[in-house]
Amino acid sequence: MGPAPSGMSGPLRIAVVCLGNICRSPMADVVLESKLADAGLSDVVHVDSAGTGDWHVGEPMDPRAAAVLTDHGYDPSRHRAQQITPSWFGDHDLILTMDDANLDDVTALARTPQERRLVQKFRAYDPVARPGDDEVPDPWYGGPEGFVAVLRMIERTADAIVERVPSLVSDVTD
């Protein structure tokens, strides 16, 4: 992971980004926040989500994504879609994208090499991800089983991120 801006104070700020901010990134936001709360780290890490497109700004997450989260004990009710803008680089320490297209779109918004270093794929933290299998697939066009598969991938990756919080916070404050 590349270094985050030095001299920052306050919580580590992570953004998760997909295409429309109604399926993958809000699921990751809700799951990661829940796991951070369970680990007593809510004051240490703040999570946001956004989409690269503006089609759904202000809308709740996809009902299928919300249903899968609810069925697995998460609360998806607070989510409203947002679009990432260049200002997010100044407001976040780490920006995690769901796939290669999102990675390219977000990196294109970066204005400096330092901002580009903040962008990584979400599954860069997934212990079972490997080259060629490091994206969170978009479940939008599939059935409920796709949303469940995405949730499992997100939960596994979120667990790994929570374990890495001490080193991530250290990277930000160094």
C-alpha positions in Angstrom: 0.0 0.0 0.0 1.3 3.5 -0.8 1.7 6.0 1.9 -1.2 8.3 2.8 -0.7 12.0 3.4 1.4 12.6 6.5 0.4 14.7 9.5 -3.2 13.7 9.4 -5.2 13.7 12.6 -8.5 12.1 13.4 -9.8 8.7 12.1 -8.5 6.8 9.1 -10.9 7.7 6.3 -11.7 4.9 3.8 -13.9 5.2 0.8 -15.2 2.2 -1.1 -16.2 2.9 -4.7 -18.2 1.0 -7.4 -20.1 2.1 -10.5 -23.4 3.4 -9.2 -23.1 3.2 -5.4 -26.2 1.0 -5.1 -24.8 -2.6 -4.8 -21.2 -3.4 -4.1 -19.7 -0.3 -2.5 -22.7 0.3 -0.1 -22.6 -3.3 0.8 -18.9 -3.0 1.6 -19.5 0.3 3.5 -22.2 -1.3 5.7 -20.2 -4.5 6.3 -16.9 -2.8 7.0 -18.5 -0.3 9.4 -20.3 -3.1 11.2 -17.1 -5.1 11.6 -15.1 -2.1 12.8 -17.8 -1.4 15.4 -17.7 -5.1 16.5 -13.9 -4.7 16.9 -14.3 -1.4 18.9 -12.7 0.6 16.1 -15.5 2.9 15.0 -13.7 5.9 16.4 -10.5 5.0 14.6 -11.8 4.4 11.1 -14.5 6.2 9.2 -16.0 4.6 6.0 -17.8 6.2 3.1 -19.0 4.9 -0.3 -19.6 6.4 -3.7 -20.1 5.5 -7.3 -18.1 6.7 -10.3 -21.4 7.6 -12.1 -24.2 9.9 -11.0 -27.3 7.9 -12.1 -28.4 7.0 -8.6 -27.3 9.9 -6.5 -29.6 10.3 -3.5 -31.2 6.9 -3.9 -31.1 4.0 -1.4 -29.2 0.9 -2.3 -30.5 -1.7 -4.6 -33.3 -3.6 -2.9 -31.6 -7.0 -3.5 -28.4 -5.8 -1.9 -30.4 -4.4 1.0 -32.3 -7.7 1.4 -29.1 -9.7 1.5 -27.5 -7.4 4.1 -30.7 -7.5 6.2 -30.9 -11.3 6.0 -27.3 -11.5 7.3 -27.8 -9.1 10.2 -26.7 -5.8 8.8 -28.6 -2.5 8.6 -28.6 -1.1 5.1 -31.3 1.6 5.8 -29.1 4.7 6.1 -27.4 4.5 2.7 -28.0 7.1 0.0 -25.9 7.0 -3.2 -23.2 9.5 -3.8 -20.8 10.2 -6.6 -17.0 10.4 -6.1 -15.4 13.7 -7.1 -11.8 14.9 -7.0 -12.4 16.4 -3.5 -12.7 12.9 -2.1 -8.9 12.6 -2.4 -8.4 15.4 0.2 -11.1 13.9 2.4 -9.9 10.2 2.4 -6.8 8.4 3.2 -7.6 5.2 1.2 -9.9 4.8 -1.7 -10.8 1.1 -2.5 -12.4 0.3 -5.8 -14.5 -2.8 -6.6 -13.1 -3.6 -10.1 -10.5 -2.6 -12.8 -12.9 -0.1 -14.5 -13.6 1.6 -11.2 -9.9 1.7 -10.5 -9.2 3.4 -13.8 -12.1 5.9 -13.4 -11.1 6.9 -9.9 -7.4 7.1 -10.7 -8.3 9.4 -13.6 -9.9 11.8 -11.1 -6.6 12.0 -9.2 -4.8 15.3 -9.7 -1.4 14.3 -8.4 0.8 11.1 -8.0 0.2 11.3 -4.2 -3.6 11.1 -4.8 -3.2 8.2 -7.3 -1.3 6.3 -4.5 -4.5 6.4 -2.4 -6.4 4.3 -4.9 -6.3 0.5 -4.7 -8.7 -2.4 -5.3 -10.8 -3.4 -2.4 -9.7 -7.0 -2.8 -6.1 -6.0 -2.4 -6.8 -7.0 1.2 -8.7 -10.2 0.4 -6.5 -13.1 1.6 -7.7 -15.4 -1.2 -7.6 -12.9 -4.1 -5.0 -13.6 -6.8 -4.1 -12.0 -10.1 -7.0 -12.3 -12.5 -9.4 -12.9 -9.6 -9.2 -9.7 -7.6 -12.4 -7.9 -8.5 -15.7 -7.8 -6.7 -18.1 -8.8 -9.5 -21.2 -6.6 -10.2 -24.3 -8.6 -9.1 -26.7 -6.1 -10.7 -27.6 -8.3 -13.7 -27.8 -11.6 -11.8 -30.0 -13.2 -9.3 -29.9 -13.3 -5.5 -27.1 -15.8 -5.4 -24.8 -13.2 -6.9 -25.5 -10.8 -4.1 -24.8 -13.5 -1.5 -21.5 -14.4 -3.2 -20.5 -10.7 -3.2 -21.4 -10.4 0.4 -19.2 -13.3 1.4 -16.3 -11.8 -0.6 -16.9 -8.4 1.1 -17.1 -10.0 4.6 -13.8 -11.9 4.1 -12.1 -8.8 2.8 -13.6 -6.5 5.5 -12.3 -8.9 8.2 -8.8 -8.6 6.7 -9.0 -4.8 6.6 -10.1 -4.7 10.2 -7.0 -6.8 11.1 -4.8 -4.4 9.2 -6.2 -1.2 10.9 -3.2 -0.7 13.2 -0.8 -0.7 10.2 -3.1 1.4 8.1 -3.4 4.0 10.8 0.3 3.9 11.2 0.8 4.5 7.4 -1.5 7.6 7.6 0.2 9.1 10.7 3.8 8.5 9.6 
